[in-house]
Amino acid sequence: MTQQAIVFSTHSAHKLAEVQALLRGKINFLSLSDIGFHQEIPEPYETLEENAKAKVEAVYAAVNKPVFAEDTGLFVEALGGKPGVYSARYAGEPSDPEANITKLLQELEGANNRKAYFKTVICFFDGTTFHFVEGICNGTIAPQRSGTQGFGYDPVFIPEGNTLSFAEMVSEDKNKVSHRAKAFQHFMMLLEQSPSNELYAH
């Protein structure tokens, strides 16, 4: 049985590479570049779920193919959940990961409570129904950057039960515990268990 390609609604080369490593060919998907979709998609909402759905709706309207999108945020307890849904542009426009980290560390300077968690939400639209799955990784914010791997807030996020930041881990180790890995595990289960999605996953 031939796999049907799903479109992954992202412009992020980092996310695309990480998801390719996570899925290891188990799902046949196309990137936005593959389908010639280059416009930016607004993410104006207050929740990850709404923003992920907005990405899916915009792409599905253009290509009329099954689409999935993910939205991820870093939620810091001492900051009342910030940066949250605004994680990618925490320091303002345009998105600047280094500036975001600098702002985060400044706001946490001297804080004893450095608990935080990453949350990834995946929205998948099969042409009929919107499906949502999520993954969470608890951890803490380090007082300074360490490591050169990964992207975003990885240099300052230490996952629970570890002493290394995400940016100090090789991708194989990060992908065993990360929020995105957990979300995509649930996504694979969704595709494998739903009869209507049997064409998408091996």
Buried (B, 14 or more C-beta within 10 A) or exposed (E): EEBBBBBBBBBBEEBBEBBBEBBEEBBBBBBBEEBEBEEEBEBEBEEBBBBBBBBBBBBBEBBEBBBBBBBBBBBBBBBEBBBBBBBBBBBEEEBBBEBBBBBBBEBBEEBEEBBBBBBBBBBBBBEEEEBBBBBEBBBBBBEEBBBEBBBBBBBBBBBEEBEBBBBBBEBEBBBEBBBBBBBBEBBBEBBEEBEEBEBBBE
